[in-house]
């Protein structure tokens, strides 16, 4: 196993720019580059998919596969970025380490881009390097609003329980859909489960009725839900959207009609059975039709958004022979405690080592979506204990700060990723919510070192904070300009030109990340935030851009961000649908703050490793000898998850000064 992990994260949320975040053992760096999205690429992919999604794509040549992979690669990797990638890859090879390539694509905003078969990517010049199948590389996709999922804790001798579901749709649908041929896959899994010292336990059913699935999930609590069956694309009447559905068995008898369910059904099925499977594997049967592979790809991308840690789906129909080759390697690696993404990559590589190597579409068929920061789906408890001991020397207050930061406003932190594709690293965010929902915590977070995790280590943070509700010089927008002149020069000056103020801000921007926080934005009236955007932010952006253009210099390699915080809940009514999010002059409205944490969100945070480590000192108190007792105490005493009391209570039981954590 590699000793180090290098990460090459590609964030795509604009058709013009994309963000690159490179993480190495020695540090990280972040920058943006042009995205090579164009009509020619779209047309090429469309023609390729028409061939690739056939059952037996005889018209799909090895040249088609190679050329598509090169075009996809060059859409992301310009010459400079390709040099970065090659340099990093050489370091990985020299040290026998791993390079994880993570694709983070905004599926809601760019569904067509998210549907591209990125797993075919390969560098040009005839190289045999495949990003999704070569050793020392790992390619996976991150779901939107990526929230890390807790690992499943296993005892030393626990087996990985796999529920293999074969969905026979019934005789009435048989003539239309075809039989579900699954025996070779079942035989392969039975052989693995029956082997001596096997770490796999197999539960099998060919009765995929909803009631039966619910019973099996409750009775066996499987770690993996492996589905083989038929799918279809169903058009939603209200929106016209084509949504993938899978066929379950009829409830009455074999002559009933298939029951078609979508990703929402599986979400409900899993959420009602705790603990839910940690991994879902969706596989179209060998006899599937053209549209069925698209249906499975659709369900795969949606189901991972339903609070499932990881989903592996097949974006094309493959033969049982190929499927057996994949699952044998995949489950063997997983049973040996390999990270999930490593297991998928190894299984893709195994497919390429067959007779036709990378000349067929099969190696790029498995698609992995996961919410696991290091790819580890399971963790043996003895390993977790060892890891905790290694970290025991970490200062409790720092660890608690880290844990609380992970919980607090995490949707907002992930939404900050929407700015990654912006030109000149500029953007404005509007954050709204009622009083006592934790604005002070969020404001202080934006002004302190924790926010460097979002910005990267490219420089110091130079914050500018103005409390609109109390500041004297902010009643009118002209006063706001004057107040900025005061903050930047330290002298009371009136009538300073906007260009001079912009020049001062540009100097600050060149020196480091510049974060402007305007607090209590609606206390000057409901229209004040719009006035700030139209009469302050947009003119400021235009002036900064014109100065850079006149100087013929590139924008600084730091972030320039504006945050408007509203404590009266009025910014939530801001209508910004249809605005170009790639334009830094347009604001991004983040989800409303809440005075309470949803119990499910708090439960997920409670299970996280950083949280458990931070709360460990509290377990020395007799009344909190278990985490469950501590959880119940905090939940009840914080008024069922009220933000500020919750933070205060956690700090008190951990014997850490809340003011030290919360103060600016």
N, C-alpha and C positions, 0 to 999 in steps of 0.2 A: 504494500500500500504506500502511496506517495506520502511524503512527509509534509509537503506544502501544497497549497491550492491557490492557483492564480485564477482570477475572475475577469472576464471580458464581457461586460454587460452592455447590451445595445438597446436603447430605449427609443421607440418610434411612436411619436404621437403627432406627427406633421408630415405632409407629403413633400416638404421642402428640406427640413433639417432633422437630424437625429442626434441623440446624445450618446457619448461613449464614456463608460466608467471602468477604469482598469484598476484592479486591486491586486497588489503583490504583497509578499511577506514584509517588504521594507516600507510600504506605504501605498497610497492610492493617488490617482489623478483623474481629472474629468475635463472633457472638452466636447464641442459639437462640430459636426461636419455636414456637408451637403448629402441629401438622400437622393439616390439616382432613380427616383420614381418617375416613369414617363409612359406615354401611350404604347410605345414599342415594347416595353417590358410587359405591360399588361396583356397586350395581344399575344406575345410569345407564350406567356403562362397559360392564357386561355386555350390556345391551340394545343399546348402540351397536355393540359388536363383532360381535354377531349379524348386524347389517346390513352393517357395513363389510367383513367378511371374505367376503362373497359375490363371485362373479365380476363381476356387474354389479349393484351395489347401488342399484337404482332407488328403493328405499324410503328411502334416506339423503338427507335434504334439507340444504340449506345452513344452515337453522336448527339442525338436529341437530349439524352440524359446529361451528358457531359456539358453541352453548350448551355442548357438551362442552369445547371449548377454554377457555371462560371458567371452567367449574367446576374443571377441572384447575389453571388458574392460581390461582384463589382458594383451592384446597386448600393451596397453598404460600405464596402472598403474601397475608398479612393487610393491613389498611389501612396499618400502619406500614411493613411491608416493601415494599408496593407503592409507597409514597412514596419509599423508598430506591431502588427500581428506576427509577422515573421520573426521579429526580434524576440518577442515574448515566447513564441513557440520554440525557438532555439534554446532559450533558457530552460524551458520546461523539459525538453529532451535531454539537455546536458545534466540536469539534476534528477531525472527520472521522476518528475512530478506530474501534476494534472493541470490542464487549462480548461476551466468551465466557461462556455460561451452561453450567456443567458439572453434570450430574446424577450423583451418587454414591450408588447405592442398593444396600443389602445384599441381593443376590439370594438368598443361602442362607437368610437369616432372614426376608425379606419378598418371596418370589417373586411374590406377587400384585401388590404395589405396583410391582415392577420391570417387570411385564408391562403396566402401564398405558400407553396410547398418548400419552406426554407430548409427542410432537412436535406435537400439535394445540394446545398452550397458546397462549393469547392473552389480553391484558388485557380487562376488561369495557368497558362504555360504548360498544359499537359500533365500537371502533377496528379498523383494518385491520392492526395490528401483529401479526405472526406470529413467535413466538420461534424457530421452526425454519426460517423462510424469508425473513425480512425482511433487507434490507441493514443493515450495521453491527452485526448480531447474529450469534452462532454458537451453536448448540445441539448438544451432544454428550453422550454418556454415558461415564462412567469405570467400568472394571471394578473389582470388589472387589479389595482388596489391590493397589491401583494401584502398579505398578512401572514407572518410565519406561523406554521401549525406546530403544536407540541408533538414531540416524539412519543411513540408508543413504548412503554416500559415493559420489557419481558424479563421473566426469571431466566436463570442460567440455562435450564433444560427445556424451556418452553418451545413448542413448535409453532411455525407460522401456519395459521389455519386459512386455507383457501376454499372458498365456496365457489364451485364451478357450476354455473347456471346455463343450461342449454334450453333455449326457448323454442319449443315446437308450436307453431301458431294454430294448429288444428287443421282438420281435413279440408274444410271449406276454403281455407287460404292456401292449402298446399299446392294446388294446381297453379295458382298465381305466383306464389312466392318461392316455391320449391322446397325440397327437404332440407333439414339442417344436418349437414354431415360433420360429425364431431368426433367419431370414434378414435381416430389417430391421436388427437389431442388428449382425450381421456386416458388412452393407454399410456401415453408418455408421462402424464402426471401421476397415474397410479404406480408406474414403475419407479418414479422418483420417491413417492411417498412410502412405498414398500421396501425400499433399499435399507440396508443396515445403517444405523445411526442417522437416519434421515431427520432433517429439521423441518419437514413439511408434513402437514396433516391435511388430507383432501376430504372435503364434503361435496358430494355430487347430487344434483337433481336435474331431471329432464321434465319436471313439472313446474314450469315458470308461471304459475298462477300467483297473483298478488298476495293472496292469503298465505300460500305456501312459502313465498319468499320472506314474508314478515315472520312466520313461524321459525324458519331456519336461521334468520338473523338473531332472533331472541334466544333460540336454543343453543346455538354454536358460537355466537359472537365472533364471526370470522374477521381476520385481519385484512384479507383480500377478497374482493367481489369480482369474479371473472365471468363475464357474460358473453355468450356466443348465440347469435340469432340473426334476425332480419331487421331492416330499418327502412324508413322512407322519409321523404321531405314533405312536410305538410305546410300549406300556406295559411298564415293567420289572417282571418278576414279583415280585422280592424286595421292592421298595418301593412298587409301584403307581404310580410316577412316570411321567408321559407325557414321553418324550424324543424330540426331533426327529431324523429320519433323512433322508438324501438318497439318491436312486437312482443307482447307477453301472451301466454296461453289463455284461452277462454276459461271463464270460471265454471261453466256448466259441463261441457263434454268436448270430446275431440271434434265434434261437428260444429262447434260454435265459431264465431268470428274472432280473429286476433284482436287483442286489446292493445291499442297504440298509446304509448306513454312517452313523455318528454323528460328533459333533465330535471324539471321541477318535481316530477313524481319521485324520481330517485332521491332527490334532496329530502323530501318528506319521509320517504321510506327509511332512509339512513338516520335522519335526525330523531325519528321516533324509536330508534333502537340504539341504546347507548351501552357500550361504546360503539360508534359507527365504524365501518371498515376504514382503514387508513389509506387503502389503495383500491381504485376501481380500474379494471382492465376491460375494455369494450372491443369486441372482435366480431366483424361481419363474417357470416358463415361462407364457406367456399363457393356456394352457388349464388352468392348475392349478385344484384344487378348494379347497373351504372349508378343510379341515384342513391343506392344504399350506402356506398362508401362515403358519399357526401353527407348522408344523414348521420353516420357514425362520427364523422369528423365534427359535425355541428354539435352533437350531444356531448362529445368529449370536451370541446372548448367551453361549453356552458356549465357542465356539471362541476368542474373544478372551481367555479365561482360560487358554488353552493356549500362552501365550508368543508370541502373534502380536501385532505392534504395533498393528494396526488392522483392523477388520472393518466393512464396510458391508453391511447386509442389508435386505431388503424385508419389512415386517411385513404387507403386503397384496399381493394379486395385482394387477398393473397390465397394461395393454395394451402391446404392443410399441411403439406410437406414443409413449406416455408414457415408456417405458423408454429409447427412443432420445433423446427430449428431455433426459432426465436424464444419460445417459452422455456425450452430446456436450458438454454444458457441463462436466460433472465432469472428464472426461479432458482437455479443453482447458485448464481451470484448472490441473490437476495438471501438465500438460506445460510450463506456464509458471512452474513452481516455486512455485505457490501452496500455502500450508499445506493439509493434508488437510481440516480442518474448514471452512476457508473455501471449498474446492472443493465440498464437500457442500452447504453453505448456498447457494452460488450456483446449484447445480443444482436445489435445492428451489425457489429463487426463480424460476428459469426455468420450472418447471412451473406456478407460480401465474400466470405471465404469458400462459399459453395462454387459449383462449376462455373456459374456465370458472373461471379464476383460482383463488381459494381456496374455491370452492363444492363441490369434490370432495375425496375423501380422499387423492388422489394425492400432494399436496405433502408430506404427513406420512408417506408410505410408507417412504422411506429412513431407516434408523436407523443412527447411527454410534456404535460403541464404539472408543475408542482409548486407548493408553498413551503418548501423545506429549505432553510438557509444553507445547510451543508449537505443536503440530499439524503440524510439519514432518516429513514422511515421508522426504524426500530432501534432501541438501545437496550442492551442487556443490563440488568440492574447493577451487577457488580462493576461494570464499566462506568456507569453513572456515579457510583460511590467513589471510584478512583478519581474521576474527573473533579468531583466536588472537593475531595481532599487536596487536589493540586491547586484549587482556587481558594482554599480556606484562608490564605493570607491576605486576600483582597480586602481592602478597607470597606467596612460595612456601609458607611454613609455613601461612598461612591457607588457601591453596588445597588443600594436602594435608589439612589438618584437615577441610575440606569434603568432599573426595573420600573419605576414610576413613569419615567419618560416613555418607556415602551407602551405603557397603558394609555397615557394621556393623549388624546386627540390624534391617535395614530392614523385615522382616515385623512386628516389634514396633512400629516407628514408625508403619506404616500401620494397624496394629490399634488404635493409640491413637484412631483415628477413631471407634471404637465408642462412645466416650464423648460424642460430639458431640451426641447427642440427649438426654442426661441432664438431668433437672431440677436446677437450682442449680449446674450445672457441677461436679458431684462424681463421683468414681469411684475404684475400687480395682482394681489390676492385680497379678496374681501371675505371676512370671517364674521359671522353674526350669531347671536344667541342671547338668551335671557341673563339677567343678573345672577351672580353666584354660580355660573357654569364654568368657572375656571379661567377667565380671561387673563387674570393676573399671572397665573402659572404659564399660560401660553405666551404672553408678552415677554415674560422673563426668559422663557426658553428661546425665543427668537433673538434675544439680546445677549445670549450667553454662549459658551463654548459648545454646548450640546448640539447646536444647530450646524456645527461644522460637519457632522455626520451626513447632513443632506447636501452641503455645498462642496464637500471635498476639502482636501488639505492645501489648496492652491494659494492660501494667504490668510491673514488675520481678518477677523470680522470687525467692521467699523460701524457700530450701530448708531442710529439717530432716533430718539424716542420723543414723541410729543403727545401729551395728554390733552386732546382737543377739549375735553370737558372742563379743564381747569386753567389751561394756558391763557394768558392775557392777550396775546397777539395773534389769535387764530379765529376771531369772530368773522372776518371776511377772508376770502382767498388771497387778496392782496396782503393782508396781515400775515398769512401763512408764509408767503414768499419772504416777507421781511424777517419773520422769525427764523427761517432757515438761514438767512444771511447772518443773523446773530449767532446761531449755533455753529456756523462754519468759520466765522471770523472772531467770535468772542466779543464783538463790539455791537452796540445798538446803532444800526444804520437803517435809514429809511429811503425807499426809492431806488435800492440797488437793482440794476437791470437783471432780467431773467437770464440773459446770456452770461453775465458775470457769476450769478449763482450756479448756473449749469457748469461753468468752467471750474468753480470750486468743488462741486460734486464730482466732476470728472477726475480731478486730481485725487480726491478721496477714493474713487472707484479704482483708479490705477494702482493705488497702494494696497488694496485688499477688498474683500467682500463688503459691500455697502448695503445695510439693511435699514430701511425706514419703517418705523412702526408708529402709526397714528391711532392712538387709543381713544375709546369712547367717541367714535366718529359721528354718531347720530345725536349727540347731546347738543349740537348746534342746529338741529332740525333734520327732518327726514331727507331733505334734498341735499344736505351738505356733502355726503359722500360722492354723489354724482358731480357736484360742483368741483370737488377735489380732483376727480378723474378728468373732467373736461377742461378745467382752468389751471390745474397744477401739473398732474402727471403727464397728460398727453402733450402739452407744450414743452415740458421738461424733456420728454423722450425725443421730440422732434429737434429741439435745440442741441441735445447731446449728439444726435446722429449727424446734424449739419456741421457741428464742430469737428467731429471725427472725419467727415468727408472733406472738409476744407483743409484739414491737416494731412489728409491722405494717410491716415494711420488706422490700423485695425482696432476694434473694440478691445478693452482690457480683458484679460483671461480670468476675470473674477465675476461674481454675481452682483447684480444691482436690482434689489427687490423692494417693493412697497407692500406693506400689510395694513389694511384698514380693519380695525377691530371695533365691532358694534356691540354694545351691551344692552341694547333695547330691542333686539330681534327684528330690526326693520330691513336689514340688507338682504334677508331671505326673499324679499319680494322683487329683487332686482332681476329684470329680464335680460338675459344675455344670450338667448338662443340664436344661433345663426352667425354669431360673431366669429371672426377668424382668430382662432386661439394661437396661431403662429405669430400674430401681431402683438408685440409687447405693449402697445397702447391700449389693448382691450383687456379688461379685468377678468380674472377667473374667480367665480363665486364658489367657495368651498362649502361643504355640508354644514348645516347649522350646528352650533355647539349645543350641548344638552346639559342640564343641571344634574342629571343622573346618568350613570353608565348602565347600558342594557346588561342584564344579568349574564346573558350568553357571552358578551364581550369580556366581562369581568372574569367569568369562569375560564375563558381561553387564556387570559393574561395570568390567572392564578396558576395554571399548569406549566407556565413557561419556566425554563431552567434558571434564568436570571432572577425571576421573582422568587422561586424556591430558595435560591442561595441567599437572597436579600432577607427573606423572612426567617432564615434558620436561627438567628439569635433569639427570636421570640419564643422558640420552642423550649427554651430553658425555663420559661415561666410556667409554674405548675398548671395553671388553668388553660394554658395553650400548648399542651404536650403533643398535640397533633395539628397538622395544617388545617384539617377540616374544622376543628374547634375554633382556630384562629379565623378562618374564613367566615364562619357563622357569626362570630363576634363582630368582625369588621362590617359585614354586610348589614346586620341588624342595627348596630350603633351609628352607622353612616346614613341612616334613613334609606335603606335599600339601595345603596350605591350612589349617594349624593357626592359630587366630586370633591369639594373641599373637605368636608368631614372625613371622607374616606382617606384622603392623603394624610390628614392630621392624625387619624387613628393608627394608620400603618407606621408612621414615623414614631409615634409614642410607644407602641408595643415593641418596636425594634430599637428603642432607646437612641434615636437619632433626632437632632434638633430640627424641627420643621422649618424654622426661619432660615437655617443654613441651607436647606434644600430649596425652599420656595423663594427666598429673597433674591432681589436683583443684584 
